[in-house]
Amino acid sequence: MTVHAPVLSTDVRLVPLAVEYAAWRRRVIFHAYKWDPQVDDVSTICDHACILSRWAAAHLERLAEALAAETMALEGALLERPDLYASLGLGRKVAAALRQAPSGNGVRVMRFDFHPVEEPVGWALSEVNSDVPGGFAEASALPRLAAAHVADARPGADTGNALVAAISRRLGAGARLGFVHATAYADDRQVMQFLADRFRAAGFECTLMAPDHLRWRDGQAVSVAQANPGPIDGVVRFFPADWLPMLPASSGWPGYFSAHTLACNPVHAVLSQSKRNPLVWDTLGVAMPTWRTCLPPTRDPRTVPWQSDERWLVKPAFGRVGEGLAWRGGVTAKAWRMARWNVRLNPRGWVAQQRFASRPLALNGTQRHLCIGVFTVDGKAAGFYGRLSTTTTIDKHAQDVAILIGEETACR
């Protein structure tokens, strides 16, 4: 794998926040929509900030914009090739529904996840979250709170504001938006509440709803929620497209795929959400130069010795938050047995990828592994989202860390 540029010690570093932790934690909970600040026995709010040099921030933004352009070109090509959907690991119902999906010009939000690596020194890309990325408040409100407690650093772009601006250009203030999510989960609700509050402040009418609270009449979204019925002008979705077939048939969920209502994101984003996309690049004949440079070698698990070679890991084609990630010697015996069994049962639902050597950062005499998610909105860089882990796996136990940009410029 060739990585775009080296990472210097001055490019990315962790600095303590000049604030008492209990007070900081309360501010993050109440002002950065972090309602679930604990997973098991682990606090998921970091007491440090991550400082990127201006050079490193600009470099990651350029990479993300190039990747976004290639990703949208890939989706366009895949919409013309339904014969490849099974190769992406898509279920039959989603694949059938995608055949009626208009390409549309919905608002596109993606998050590209980068990691500083040891060999070769630089940045590696692990994946794109192109269907329903999370981390909006963490890329918007959290850096602004942290900047008050760090000298000589500033927040980057505000992802929430960028999304409000993109939808405002299409609908204008006063439009009615539906914020679709799994309403039973606080971690999903906090994402949608943050966005709804931003849109209300910009003059939109906002309705938070479950995915089965929408019906589709001649391609138009209509709310059937008892408290907020009526037409919806735009849908902001935080419910994965590959989960839609789990809804009752009476919900008319295929309407999500044939709708003409403005959507963020349109459901055909599920095509690029699959981590098996690299397996069809050559078949499609779409140029993916930035992806090929940043992403580690990615293969069908049936073609590489991942069960015996610890240099390879496997992960679900539609896994999220590090779930299902496994490699020889890197997970518990139970998780390893489960991974081997699941890949054997459904190899098209999994992908094998070469592991990269994550470059750890120092924190209070210990080491932390960093993931920086770079958001793009309609192809333009729109903010940074950071997570820190005590292990090389960035999973649900990782801590949210504010990403700030240093005022100094790293030497080049």
N, C-alpha and C positions, 0 to 999 in steps of 0.2 A: 504494500500500500504506500503510495506517495501522498504525504500530507502537505498542505499548501504552504505553511510558514512555521518557523520555529517559535517556541514559547520561551521567552526570557523570564527570569525571576521578577523583573520589574513590570512584566506584562500583566500578571495576575497574582494577587496576593490577598491574604485574609488579614483584616485589622479589627481589633475589638471596638465595640460600640461604647462610647463614653456615656453610659446610662446604666442604672441599676437594673438587673435582669428582670426582676418581678414587675417593675414599672414598664419595661420594654415589652414584656409578654402581654401585659394588659392592653397596651396601645395597639399591638398587632392584632389581638383578638377583636377589639372593638372598632378599630379604624382601618384595618387591612383585611377584614372579613375572614380571619383565620379562626373559625369557630371550633375546629377540631385540632387543638394544638398538642395532642398527645396520641401516640399509637403504641399500644401495649404499655411498656414502661419507659418509652422514649419520647422526650419532648421534640416536637418537629419545628420549633422556632429557634433559630441560631442566634447566639449572642455576639456574632461577628458580622461584618459586611465583607463582601468580595469586591476588590477594586481592580478594574480593568484599566490598562493604559488607554489613552485615546487612540493610539495606533491599533491595539488589539481589538477595541470595540468597533472601529471602522472596518477592520479586516473581517471580523465575523459578520458584520452587517452586509458587506459585499458578497461574502459567500452565501449567506441566506437568500439574498435577492436573486443570485444566479441559480441557486437550487430551486427557488419558488418558480422561476420562469420555466426551468426544465420539467418540474413536477406538473405544471399545468399543461405543458405540451404533451407529456406522457399520458395524462388523463384524456386529453382529446383523442389521442391515437387509440387508447384502450376502449373508448366508447364505440369505436368502429370495429373492435375485435372481440365480440362476445365469446368467441371460441377459446379465448385465453382466460376467461374468468375462473374456470376450475383450477387452472394452474396457479392463480393468486390465492387459492384457499377459500374463495367465496362459497357460501352455501347456495343450494339450488334456488331457494326462494328469492334471495337477494339478487342472484345472477339473472333470474327471469325478470324481476322488477326493473333491473338496470336497462333492459332492452327497450324500455319505454321512457327512459330518463332524457329530458332535453339537456343539451350541453349548457344552455343558459349563461347568464352573466351575473350569477349570484356573488355576494361579497365573500371573498376568500381570506380565511385566516389560517395560518400554518405556524407550527413551532418546530424548528430544527434543533436537535439536541447535540451539542458539541462537548468533547472531553479533551482536556490537555493530556498528551501522551508522551511516553518516554522514548520509544523507538518506532520510527524516526521521530525526533522531537518535533512537536507541533500540535495540531488539532485534528481529532478524528470525529467523524459523524456517526452516531449510532442509529438514528432513525428520524423520520419526520412524523409529527402528529398533525395530520392534514384533515382529519374528519371532525373530531371534537377535542381540540387541544384545551388543556387546563392551564391555570397559572396566571389568569388575567389580573387579579388583585395583587398577586406577588410580583408582577412585572409593572404595576402601575402605582398602587398606594404604598406598598412596602418600601421601595427605594426612596420615596419622598419622606417617609417617616425616618428612615435610617440616615439620610443625608444631614439631618439636624444634629447627628451625633458622631460625625466623621469629618475631620478637617481636610480641606483641599480635594473634595470629591463631589460630584453632582449626579443626579439621576440621569438615565438615558431617556429615550422616548417613552411616552405613556401609552401602553397598548390599549387601554380602555378608551382613551380619547381618540386614538387612531381609528378604532372600530366605530365609534359614534360618528366621526367625520365621514367615514366611508358610506355608512348607511344613510346619513343625512344627504349626501350627494345624490342618492337615488330616490329617497322618499320625502325628505323634508320633515321639519318639525310638525308635530300634531298627528303623525301617522301612528297606527296602532300595531304594536309588536307583541308577538307571543314568544316567551322564553321557555322553551321545552326542555324538561329534564326529569330525572327520576326523583319525584318529589319526596320520597321516603328517606332519602339520604342527605344528611346535613352537609357533607362535603360537596355534594352536587348543588344543593340549594345555595350555599354561600357563593359559589361561582355566579349563579344566575342572579342572586340578589345584588351582588356588586355591579354587574352589568346593567340590570334594570334601574338601579339608583343613578348610574351615570346617564342613562338615556332619559330618565324622567327629568333630570336636571337640564337636559337639552331640549325639553319640550315634547317628548314622545309620550304616548299613552302606553303603559307596559302591563302585560298580564303574564304572571308566572303560572305555568300549567304543565301537566303530565302529557306524555306523547299521545295518549289515547283520548285527550281532550280536544283534539283537532279532527275535523272532518273536511272533505274535499269536494267542492261543488264546481264543476267545470274548471278544475285546476286551481280554484281559489280556496285558500285556507279559511276555515270557519271554526270559531271556538264553540264548543258545546258545554263548556264548564258552566255550572249552574250560576255562579256568581258573576261571570264575565262572558256572556254569550255574544256572538256576532262575528262579522268578517274580521280577518287579520290581514294587515298590509305586508307584514314581513315576519319571518320565523327565524329566531336565533336558537339553534339546536345544540343541546349538550347531552344528547342521547345517541350513542353510536348507531350508525346506519346498519351495521351487521346485527344489532339487537332488535331492530324493528319487527322481524318476523315472530318474535316472542310475544308480541302484543296480540290480543284477541282478534279473530278474524272480523268481528263486528266493528272494530276500530277503523277498518278501511286503510290500514297502514300502507298498502302499495301506493296510495295517493301521494305520499311523500316523494315518490319517484317520478310521478307524472305532473307534479304541480308546476304552475307558472308564477306562484307567489314568490316574491323575493326571499331568498334563503341565505343564511349564514350558518353553516356552510351548506351548499347544495349536496344532496346525498351521493352524487357521483364521486365526491371526495373519497369515498370508501375505496375506490380503485387504487389510489396512491397510498392509502393507509396500510395496505398489505405489505408486510416486510418481505414478501416473496417477489416484489416487483423486479429486482435485478435479474431474476431468472428469465424474464421475457424481453429484456431490453434489446437483445440482438435480434429476436424474432420480429419485433416492432420496427426496427431500423430507425429509432429515434435517438438523436444525439444526446448523450447525458454526460458531458465531459466533467462537470463539477461533481456530480454524484460519483462518477467512477474514480475521481481523485480522492474524495473525502471518505467514502464508505469502505470499510474493510471487505475483503473478498467474501461473497455471500453465495451459498450453494443450496441445492436440494439436499436434505439430510441423508438421502439414500446414496449420494455420490461421494461422500467424504467420511473418513473414519472417526467421527466425533465421539463414539463410545469408548475408543481406546486412546485417542489423542487429545490431551488437555488443551491443546492450542485452539480447538474448536468448541464453540458453545452452540446450544440450540435454544430457540425461543418461539413462542406461538406467533403465527402470521398476524394475528390480531390481538396480541397481548398488550397490556397496559400496565404502567407503574412497576415495571420489572417483573411482573408475574410470570411464572413458568420458566424463567431463565435458568439454564443448567449447563454445567460442564463437569467433566470427570475430576473429582477431587475438590470441586468448588461448592457443593451443596450437600445437604444431609443425605444419608443413605436412603431415607424414605423419599425425598424429593427426586433423587437420582432414579430410583425404581419407577416412580411415577412418570418422569420425563421419558425414559426408555419405552415404557409401555404405551404412553400416549403417541409418541412418534411412530411406533410400530403400527398402532391402530389407524392413525390418520396422518401419514407423512405429508400430505398436501396442506395440512393445517399448521405446519412447522417449517422453519428455515434454519440452516446452519450458517454460522458466521465466524470468521477468524477473530479470536480475542485480540484486543489491543492492550498495551501496557499503560494503564492509567497513571499519570504523573501526579502523585499526592502533594497536597499543600500542608504546611505546618500550621498547627493550631494548639496552643498551650502544651507544647511538648509532645503532641500526638500528631497523627496524620489523618487528613480528610481527603476524600476523592470528590471531585467537582464535576457537575454537569451544568452547562449553561445553555438554556433554551433561548434561541433567537426567534422572536415573533416576526412574521411578515403579514401585512394587511394589504390585500390586492397587489401583492408582489413587492411592496416596499417595507424595508426594515422598520419595526414598530415596537422595540423594547426587548429587555433581557429578563429572563427568569432563571434563578439559580437554586441548585440543590446540592447539599453536602452529605456524604455518607462515610461511615467508618470503614466500610468495605468497598470493593470495586463495583458492587452492584448498587445502582441507584433505585431503591425500591420504596415501599410505603413508609419505611422507618427513616428515610433520609430527611434532613432538616432543610426547611426553606431558608435561604440566605439572600439578603438584598444585594443586587448587583449595582455598583456605582462606577462612574468613570472618573479616573484621576485627572487632576488639572495639569499634571506634568506630562510630557511626551517621552515615551521610551526611546532610547537611542537605537538607531538602525544603521 
